[in-house]
Amino acid sequence: MGRMSHRNQERTERRISAAASLMLCALTVLAQIAVTLLLTRFLKEKASFVYGFLQLIGAAVAGAAGEGAAGAGYAASAAAAQPAAAAGSDAQHDETAAKAALKAAEMEAKLAAMDPEKAAKVRAALAAKAARDKQKKEA
């Protein structure tokens, strides 16, 4: 009889061990899901800030390159600063204005997804760049 209870005890211990292993596995999976969701949210916020910053750098480089800025389309202000002679006919001018408005709307949508303080900084930088481009055009 001692032999039978020893087998039952081993069987019970194995069942407890299996249940504990399954519980740890389930907890690990839940922890991975939670970490993934948190990291996704955190990185999404940071990535939009970095993307906006890179766009500003691209706009500055395109502005420094001169007339190539309108072709690159990095900033809506570049299209607005393009000389009227380069625009050609009214249809071309309307198309350029529509592209500039589309770029501005896309940028505003990206800014809306950002942290409000960061978005305000990006807007201020864009406004400063537009003012510099306007001064260059007038000079």
GUFI-792499 format. One record per atom (N, C-alpha, C): residue number from 0; residue in one letter; atom name; x, y, z. Coordinates in steps of 0.1 Angstrom, whole numbers. Example, Ala and Ser with C-alpha at 12.3 -4.5 7.8 and 13.67 -1.06 7.14 Angstrom:
<kolses>
  resi  resn  name     xx     yy     zz
     0     A     N    132    -57     78
     0     A    CA    123    -45     78
     0     A     C    132    -33     78
     1     S     N    128    -22     71
     1     S    CA    137    -11     71
     1     S     C    129      0     79
</kolses>
This chain:
<kolses>
  resi  resn  name     xx     yy     zz
     0     M     N      8    -12      0
     0     M    CA      0      0      0
     0     M     C      9     13      0
     1     G     N     20     12      6
     1     G    CA     29     23      6
     1     G     C     34     27     -8
     2     R     N     35     16    -16
     2     R    CA     39     18    -30
     2     R     C     28     26    -38
     3     M     N     16     23    -36
     3     M    CA      5     30    -43
     3     M     C      4     44    -39
     4     S     N      5     47    -26
     4     S    CA      5     61    -22
     4     S     C     17     69    -27
     5     H     N     28     63    -29
     5     H    CA     40     69    -34
     5     H     C     38     73    -49
     6     R     N     31     64    -56
     6     R    CA     28     67    -70
     6     R     C     18     78    -71
     7     N     N      8     78    -63
     7     N    CA     -2     88    -63
     7     N     C      4    102    -59
     8     Q     N     13    102    -50
     8     Q    CA     20    114    -46
     8     Q     C     28    119    -58
     9     E     N     36    111    -65
     9     E    CA     44    115    -76
     9     E     C     35    121    -88
    10     R     N     23    114    -90
    10     R    CA     14    118   -100
    10     R     C      8    132    -97
    11     T     N      5    134    -84
    11     T    CA      0    147    -80
    11     T     C     10    158    -81
    12     E     N     23    154    -78
    12     E    CA     33    164    -79
    12     E     C     36    168    -93
    13     R     N     35    158   -102
    13     R    CA     37    161   -117
    13     R     C     25    170   -122
    14     R     N     13    167   -117
    14     R    CA      2    175   -121
    14     R     C      3    190   -117
    15     I     N      8    191   -104
    15     I    CA     10    204    -99
    15     I     C     21    212   -106
    16     S     N     32    204   -110
    16     S    CA     43    210   -117
    16     S     C     38    214   -131
    17     A     N     30    206   -138
    17     A    CA     25    209   -151
    17     A     C     16    221   -151
    18     A     N      7    222   -140
    18     A    CA     -2    233   -139
    18     A     C      6    246   -137
    19     A     N     17    245   -128
    19     A    CA     25    257   -125
    19     A     C     32    261   -138
    20     S     N     37    252   -146
    20     S    CA     44    255   -158
    20     S     C     35    262   -168
    21     L     N     22    257   -169
    21     L    CA     13    263   -178
    21     L     C      9    278   -173
    22     M     N      8    279   -160
    22     M    CA      4    293   -155
    22     M     C     16    302   -158
    23     L     N     28    298   -156
    23     L    CA     39    307   -159
    23     L     C     40    310   -174
    24     C     N     37    301   -182
    24     C    CA     37    303   -196
    24     C     C     26    313   -200
    25     A     N     15    312   -194
    25     A    CA      4    321   -197
    25     A     C      7    335   -192
    26     L     N     13    336   -180
    26     L    CA     17    349   -175
    26     L     C     28    356   -183
    27     T     N     37    348   -188
    27     T    CA     47    353   -197
    27     T     C     41    358   -210
    28     V     N     32    351   -216
    28     V    CA     25    356   -228
    28     V     C     18    369   -226
    29     L     N     11    370   -214
    29     L    CA      3    382   -211
    29     L     C     13    394   -209
    30     A     N     24    391   -202
    30     A    CA     34    401   -200
    30     A     C     40    406   -213
    31     Q     N     42    397   -223
    31     Q    CA     47    401   -236
    31     Q     C     37    410   -243
    32     I     N     25    406   -243
    32     I    CA     15    414   -249
    32     I     C     14    428   -243
    33     A     N     14    429   -230
    33     A    CA     14    442   -224
    33     A     C     26    451   -227
    34     V     N     38    445   -227
    34     V    CA     50    452   -231
    34     V     C     49    457   -245
    35     T     N     45    448   -254
    35     T    CA     44    452   -268
    35     T     C     34    463   -270
    36     L     N     23    463   -264
    36     L    CA     13    474   -265
    36     L     C     19    487   -260
    37     L     N     25    486   -248
    37     L    CA     31    499   -242
    37     L     C     42    504   -251
    38     L     N     51    495   -256
    38     L    CA     62    500   -264
    38     L     C     57    506   -277
    39     T     N     47    500   -283
    39     T    CA     41    505   -295
    39     T     C     36    519   -294
    40     R     N     29    521   -283
    40     R    CA     23    534   -281
    40     R     C     34    544   -278
    41     F     N     44    541   -270
    41     F    CA     55    550   -267
    41     F     C     63    553   -279
    42     L     N     67    543   -287
    42     L    CA     75    545   -299
    42     L     C     67    553   -310
    43     K     N     54    551   -310
    43     K    CA     46    558   -320
    43     K     C     47    573   -318
    44     E     N     46    577   -305
    44     E    CA     47    591   -302
    44     E     C     61    596   -305
    45     K     N     71    589   -302
    45     K    CA     85    594   -304
    45     K     C     88    594   -319
    46     A     N     83    584   -326
    46     A    CA     86    583   -341
    46     A     C     79    595   -348
    47     S     N     68    599   -344
    47     S    CA     61    611   -351
    47     S     C     70    623   -348
    48     F     N     75    625   -336
    48     F    CA     84    636   -334
    48     F     C     96    636   -342
    49     V     N    103    624   -343
    49     V    CA    115    623   -350
    49     V     C    112    625   -365
    50     Y     N    101    620   -370
    50     Y    CA     97    622   -384
    50     Y     C     95    636   -387
    51     G     N     88    643   -378
    51     G    CA     86    658   -380
    51     G     C     99    665   -380
    52     F     N    108    661   -371
    52     F    CA    121    668   -371
    52     F     C    129    665   -384
    53     L     N    129    653   -389
    53     L    CA    136    650   -401
    53     L     C    130    657   -413
    54     Q     N    117    660   -413
    54     Q    CA    111    668   -423
    54     Q     C    115    682   -423
    55     L     N    117    687   -411
    55     L    CA    122    701   -409
    55     L     C    136    702   -415
    56     I     N    145    692   -412
    56     I    CA    158    692   -417
    56     I     C    158    691   -432
    57     G     N    149    682   -437
    57     G    CA    148    681   -452
    57     G     C    144    694   -458
    58     A     N    134    701   -452
    58     A    CA    130    714   -457
    58     A     C    141    724   -457
    59     A     N    149    724   -446
    59     A    CA    160    733   -446
    59     A     C    171    730   -456
    60     V     N    174    718   -458
    60     V    CA    183    714   -469
    60     V     C    178    717   -483
    61     A     N    165    714   -485
    61     A    CA    159    718   -498
    61     A     C    158    733   -500
    62     G     N    156    740   -489
    62     G    CA    156    755   -490
    62     G     C    169    760   -494
    63     A     N    180    754   -488
    63     A    CA    193    758   -491
    63     A     C    197    755   -505
    64     A     N    191    744   -510
    64     A    CA    194    740   -524
    64     A     C    188    750   -534
    65     G     N    179    758   -530
    65     G    CA    173    768   -539
    65     G     C    160    763   -546
    66     E     N    160    764   -559
    66     E    CA    148    761   -566
    66     E     C    144    746   -565
    67     G     N    153    738   -562
    67     G    CA    151    723   -561
    67     G     C    141    720   -550
    68     A     N    139    730   -541
    68     A    CA    130    727   -529
    68     A     C    116    725   -534
    69     A     N    111    732   -544
    69     A    CA     97    730   -549
    69     A     C     96    716   -555
    70     G     N    106    712   -562
    70     G    CA    106    699   -568
    70     G     C    106    688   -558
    71     A     N    114    690   -547
    71     A    CA    114    679   -537
    71     A     C    101    679   -529
    72     G     N     95    690   -527
    72     G    CA     82    690   -520
    72     G     C     83    688   -505
    73     Y     N     94    692   -499
    73     Y    CA     95    690   -485
    73     Y     C     87    699   -477
    74     A     N     84    711   -482
    74     A    CA     76    720   -473
    74     A     C     66    728   -482
    75     A     N     55    731   -476
    75     A    CA     44    738   -483
    75     A     C     49    752   -486
    76     S     N     57    758   -477
    76     S    CA     62    771   -479
    76     S     C     71    772   -491
    77     A     N     78    761   -495
    77     A    CA     87    761   -506
    77     A     C     79    763   -519
    78     A     N     67    757   -520
    78     A    CA     59    758   -531
    78     A     C     53    772   -532
    79     A     N     50    778   -521
    79     A    CA     44    792   -520
    79     A     C     55    802   -524
    80     A     N     68    799   -521
    80     A    CA     78    808   -524
    80     A     C     84    808   -538
    81     Q     N     79    798   -546
    81     Q    CA     83    796   -559
    81     Q     C     80    809   -568
    82     P     N     89    813   -576
    82     P    CA     86    825   -584
    82     P     C     74    823   -594
    83     A     N     67    834   -597
    83     A    CA     56    833   -606
    83     A     C     60    828   -620
    84     A     N     71    832   -624
    84     A    CA     76    828   -638
    84     A     C     78    813   -639
    85     A     N     82    807   -628
    85     A    CA     84    792   -628
    85     A     C     71    785   -628
    86     A     N     60    792   -623
    86     A    CA     47    785   -622
    86     A     C     41    784   -636
    87     G     N     44    793   -645
    87     G    CA     39    792   -659
    87     G     C     24    796   -659
    88     S     N     16    788   -665
    88     S    CA      2    792   -667
    88     S     C     -6    791   -654
    89     D     N    -19    796   -654
    89     D    CA    -27    796   -643
    89     D     C    -30    781   -638
    90     A     N    -31    772   -647
    90     A    CA    -34    758   -644
    90     A     C    -22    752   -636
    91     Q     N    -10    755   -640
    91     Q    CA      2    751   -633
    91     Q     C      2    757   -619
    92     H     N     -1    770   -619
    92     H    CA     -1    777   -606
    92     H     C    -11    771   -596
    93     D     N    -23    768   -602
    93     D    CA    -33    762   -593
    93     D     C    -29    748   -589
    94     E     N    -22    740   -597
    94     E    CA    -18    727   -593
    94     E     C     -7    728   -582
    95     T     N      2    738   -584
    95     T    CA     12    740   -574
    95     T     C      6    744   -561
    96     A     N     -4    753   -561
    96     A    CA    -11    757   -549
    96     A     C    -18    745   -542
    97     A     N    -24    737   -551
    97     A    CA    -31    725   -545
    97     A     C    -21    715   -539
    98     K     N    -10    713   -545
    98     K    CA      1    705   -539
    98     K     C      5    710   -526
    99     A     N      7    724   -525
    99     A    CA     12    730   -513
    99     A     C      1    729   -502
   100     A     N    -11    730   -506
   100     A    CA    -22    729   -496
   100     A     C    -23    714   -491
   101     L     N    -21    705   -500
   101     L    CA    -21    690   -496
   101     L     C     -9    688   -486
   102     K     N      3    693   -489
   102     K    CA     14    691   -480
   102     K     C     12    697   -467
   103     A     N      6    709   -467
   103     A    CA      3    716   -454
   103     A     C     -8    708   -446
   104     A     N    -18    702   -453
   104     A    CA    -28    694   -446
   104     A     C    -21    681   -440
   105     E     N    -12    675   -448
   105     E    CA     -5    663   -443
   105     E     C      3    666   -431
   106     M     N     10    677   -431
   106     M    CA     19    681   -420
   106     M     C     10    684   -408
   107     E     N     -1    691   -410
   107     E    CA    -10    694   -399
   107     E     C    -16    681   -392
   108     A     N    -19    671   -401
   108     A    CA    -24    659   -395
   108     A     C    -13    652   -387
   109     K     N      0    652   -391
   109     K    CA     11    647   -384
   109     K     C     13    654   -371
   110     L     N     11    667   -371
   110     L    CA     13    676   -359
   110     L     C      2    673   -349
   111     A     N    -10    670   -354
   111     A    CA    -21    667   -345
   111     A     C    -19    654   -337
   112     A     N    -11    645   -343
   112     A    CA     -8    633   -336
   112     A     C      3    634   -326
   113     M     N     10    645   -327
   113     M    CA     21    647   -318
   113     M     C     17    653   -304
   114     D     N     26    653   -295
   114     D    CA     24    659   -282
   114     D     C     22    674   -285
   115     P     N     13    681   -278
   115     P    CA     10    695   -281
   115     P     C     22    704   -280
   116     E     N     31    702   -270
   116     E    CA     42    711   -269
   116     E     C     52    709   -280
   117     K     N     54    696   -284
   117     K    CA     63    693   -295
   117     K     C     57    699   -308
   118     A     N     44    697   -310
   118     A    CA     38    702   -322
   118     A     C     39    717   -323
   119     A     N     38    724   -312
   119     A    CA     40    739   -312
   119     A     C     54    743   -316
   120     K     N     64    735   -312
   120     K    CA     78    738   -316
   120     K     C     80    736   -330
   121     V     N     74    725   -336
   121     V    CA     75    723   -350
   121     V     C     68    733   -358
   122     R     N     56    738   -354
   122     R    CA     49    748   -361
   122     R     C     57    761   -361
   123     A     N     63    764   -349
   123     A    CA     72    776   -348
   123     A     C     83    776   -358
   124     A     N     90    764   -359
   124     A    CA    101    762   -368
   124     A     C     97    764   -382
   125     L     N     85    758   -386
   125     L    CA     80    759   -399
   125     L     C     76    774   -403
   126     A     N     71    781   -393
   126     A    CA     68    795   -395
   126     A     C     80    803   -397
   127     A     N     91    800   -389
   127     A    CA    104    807   -391
   127     A     C    110    805   -404
   128     K     N    109    792   -409
   128     K    CA    114    789   -422
   128     K     C    106    796   -433
   129     A     N     93    796   -432
   129     A    CA     85    803   -442
   129     A     C     89    818   -442
   130     A     N     91    824   -430
   130     A    CA     95    838   -430
   130     A     C    109    840   -437
   131     R     N    119    831   -434
   131     R    CA    132    832   -441
   131     R     C    130    831   -456
   132     D     N    122    821   -460
   132     D    CA    120    819   -475
   132     D     C    114    832   -481
   133     K     N    105    838   -474
   133     K    CA     98    850   -479
   133     K     C    108    862   -480
   134     Q     N    117    863   -470
   134     Q    CA    127    873   -471
   134     Q     C    137    870   -482
   135     K     N    141    858   -485
   135     K    CA    150    855   -496
   135     K     C    143    858   -509
   136     K     N    130    856   -510
   136     K    CA    123    859   -522
   136     K     C    122    874   -525
   137     E     N    120    881   -515
   137     E    CA    120    896   -516
   137     E     C    133    902   -519
   138     A     N    144    896   -514
   138     A    CA    157    901   -516
   138     A     C    163    900   -530
</kolses>
